[in-house]
Amino acid sequence: MSWIGLIDSPQELTQVPLRLDLPAFEGTLHLGLALKAGPAVGARDTLASLVLHDSMGPLGERSDWDQQLRASDVHRSANPTVGHYRYLWTVPGKSEVEISFKIPAGLYCSELSVRKYGEDRAPISIMAAAYRAQ
């Protein structure tokens, strides 16, 4: 499957999530980002958040799927505004990051967003974003 673009122009990240519009998906989602970050940026200053659902509705703060999600390197934050997440490795200057979210059978993702997280050390911008699903 080919890559599908998610933004039309560069977007500066803040603590407020930048929602990336994509259809709800099951299975595996590959996210590719071109980032530009200031010299003082920390490696874990950017994260991607997922809104996950099962047959009972949004997972939110429920922990019944945590073990299976951790096996896919998706974690549930104690901060409810973050929800389920993965850190995006962030380095100074321009970089490209590609990560895959493997959503266990029985779950689907309805929303994906990217934000700055932690201390506001340096500006971070998304220069390009794309996804492909399997």
N, C-alpha and C positions, 0 to 999 in steps of 0.2 A: 504494500500500500504506500502511496506517495505522501509526502509531508504536506500539511495544510496550515497556512499562515494564520496567526492569531491576532496580530496587531498591525496597524497601517503606518504607524510612525513611532519613533522612540518614546518610551514612557519612563519618567523618573519614579523610582520606588520610594514609598514612605511607609510608615507604620500601618497605614490604612491599606488593606488588601487591594491589589489590582486584579479584578476578576477577568479571567481569560474565558471568553465564550466558546464553548464546545458542546457538542451533544452529550447527553448522558451516555456512559459507557460501562461495559463489563469487560473483564479480561485484562489485557495489558495495554497501557497507554505509554507512549514514548513522548517525552517533552524535550524539545531543543530550544535553548535560549542563547542569544548573543548578548553578553553583559559588558558594561563599561563601569568601572568602579574607581573611586579615588584611592590615593596611596595609603591611607590609614585603614582601609577596610579589613575586617576580620573574616576568617574562612567560613564562619557560620553566621554571617550577618544577613543572609537571604534564605527564605524558606518558601516552599510550595505547600499550600493547604488544600485538603480535599474535603468535600462534604459527601459522606458515605451513607448509604441506605441499605437496609435489608427488608424482608417481607413485613416487618413491624414498623418501618419508617426510618427516619434519620437516626444514625447511631448516637450523635451528640456525645454525651458523657458516659454512655453505656460502655461497659468493659467486656462484654461477652465475646467480642471478636478480637480483642487485643493480642492474644497469643498468635493467632493466624496472621494478623497484620504485621506484627513485629518480625515474623519469619520472612515477610516481603519487604522489610525495612521501612514500614510505614508505622509511625508512632502516634499515640494519642497524647496531646499536651494537657497538662494540668490547667492551662489557660484556656477556658472555653471559647475565647475569640479566635484561637488558633485551630482548635480541633485536631484532626488527623493531618500529619505533616511529614515532610522530608526536608532536610537541609539541602541547599544548593551550594556547592563548593564555590566560594567567591574569592577572587584574587584581585590585586590592584591591576589597573589597566583594562585592556580588552581581552575577553575570554569567551569560549563557547562551552556550554554545559549541556550534556544530554543525560537525562535520567529516565528510568522506566518504573512505572507503578504497576505492580502485579496485584490486581484486585482478586481476592479469593472468590470462588464460586459461591453464589448466594448473596453477594454484595454488588452494588453498582455505585458509581460516582456521578453525582449530579452537578458538581461545581468544582472548579480548580481556580486557585488564586495564588499570586506571588506577592511577597511583601518583604520589607526590611524587618529585621528582628534583632532585639538586643540593643546595645548602645548605638547611637547615631554617630558613628565615627567618620563616615565618608559618604559622598553621594554615590548612588548606585542607579544605573539606568538599564532598562531592557531595550536593546537596539533592534532586536528581531526575536520573534517567538513563533514556533510551529509545533504541530503534533501529528502523530499517526497512531492509529489504534490497531490492535490485532484481535 
